[in-house]
Amino acid sequence: MSEWRKQAIVLANELILNHQINSVFEVGCDDAGISRHLAAKYSNIQFEGVDIREDKVNEANIKSKKNNLVNTNFSYDYFLNFKTIEHKYDLIIFTEVYEHLVAENQIYSLRLLGNFLSNDGFIIFTCPNGDYLLSYLENENDFDRRYDKDFFNNLHQTGHWLEPSHKEIKKIFISLGFDIIKSGYFNLPKRRFLLIEKLELLLNKIPFVKNWFFKSQYILAKKNLNSPLLSQLNLYQDP
């Protein structure tokens, strides 16, 4: 299992054990590995998911059926096309999707998902860390050198368009109307080695150093009811 899935599962377990979580929505679910893992453990919680890749959604539903997971349902759709909020969720899982969205879609995705949250709802978020040491090698100053010719062929899901720094993404979350409960860094490769895992635990406590050495980041946030940005999709009409 990938490290970002492991990280999301750890955070979800903490939430479920300490809060009333009845419904979970995994956005950009892929084969729904996170939701299926949690659904097998928490049969009283309903897990739903959506992904724009139909083959992945079919795979998720086949695996769920094979493992007799009656509390799951995964759909083929593009979540940014949702225009109405028909159901609200206690927890939304949004992992390794943000960096594939372009321009204003990045900001809007978080605002949209905030509207899908229940009043006391939480969001689990992961994406690459823009402060990661090797990311500084990407210093092209013109558009044509930064992006391959076919990069924008599929605007629904490009390659990594923009990877935010941890400070930047936290400011975005707060500005939209989330209260950050927990945030930090993690690495994708080789955590099965105990020595590396211990080194990561040490580095993750050192300011500035951790920004550079950790490839990925996570945020656990809660919806703040005072934000109009998370209570209506059309900001210029009455909610």
Disulfide bonds with the S-S distance in Angstrom:
none
